[in-house]
Amino acid sequence: MDNKHDNEGKEIGSLDAITKMVRAWYEEIYCSYKYDVALQDIITGKMIDVNKYLNYTHEEGIERYEERIIAGGKGSLIG
């Protein structure tokens, strides 16, 4: 098995590498919401009235539409 190393040259296992990758992906998704005005309106609307935007859910900082994860229109994930 090929061993991976972090930025400081320390060896990391496969599980650590996956965990860091997932954490980075989560941060990119979460940050993509920051400047997306339409998505911010949906998030705010759901906080005010849970019966609004029934197809949207917000769980653990991630927005979903009909169970699919939404990436905001702003951020590094959008080309």
C-alpha positions in Angstrom: 0.0 0.0 0.0 1.3 3.4 -0.9 1.6 5.6 2.2 0.4 9.2 2.0 1.9 12.2 3.8 0.5 15.4 5.1 1.9 18.9 4.5 4.3 18.4 7.4 5.6 15.1 6.0 3.8 13.0 8.6 2.4 9.7 7.3 -1.3 9.5 7.3 -3.5 6.4 6.8 -6.2 6.0 4.1 -9.0 6.8 6.6 -7.3 10.0 7.6 -6.9 11.0 4.0 -10.6 10.3 3.3 -11.7 12.2 6.4 -9.7 15.3 5.4 -11.1 15.1 1.8 -14.7 14.9 3.0 -14.1 17.7 5.5 -12.7 19.9 2.7 -15.6 19.0 0.4 -18.1 19.9 3.2 -16.4 23.3 3.7 -16.6 24.0 0.0 -20.3 23.1 -0.2 -21.1 25.1 3.0 -19.1 28.2 1.8 -20.9 28.1 -1.6 -24.1 29.1 0.1 -22.6 32.3 1.6 -23.2 34.6 -1.4 -26.0 32.8 -3.1 -28.9 35.2 -2.6 -31.6 32.8 -3.8 -30.5 30.0 -1.6 -30.1 32.3 1.4 -33.8 33.3 0.8 -34.8 29.7 0.9 -32.8 29.0 4.0 -34.2 32.0 5.8 -37.7 31.2 4.6 -37.4 27.6 6.0 -36.3 29.0 9.4 -39.3 31.4 9.5 -41.9 28.9 8.2 -41.1 25.2 8.1 -44.0 24.6 5.7 -42.4 26.9 3.1 -40.2 25.3 0.3 -41.3 21.7 1.2 -38.9 20.1 -1.2 -35.9 21.7 0.6 -34.3 20.4 3.7 -31.4 21.7 5.8 -29.5 19.3 7.9 -26.0 19.6 9.5 -25.3 22.7 7.4 -26.1 21.1 4.1 -29.1 22.1 1.9 -30.9 19.4 0.0 -33.6 19.6 -2.7 -35.6 16.4 -2.9 -32.8 14.6 -1.0 -30.1 15.8 -3.4 -27.3 18.0 -2.0 -27.3 21.5 -3.3 -24.1 23.4 -4.2 -24.6 27.2 -4.0 -24.2 29.3 -7.1 -21.1 31.0 -5.7 -17.8 29.5 -4.6 -15.0 27.2 -5.8 -17.3 24.4 -6.8 -19.0 26.4 -9.6 -16.8 26.8 -12.7 
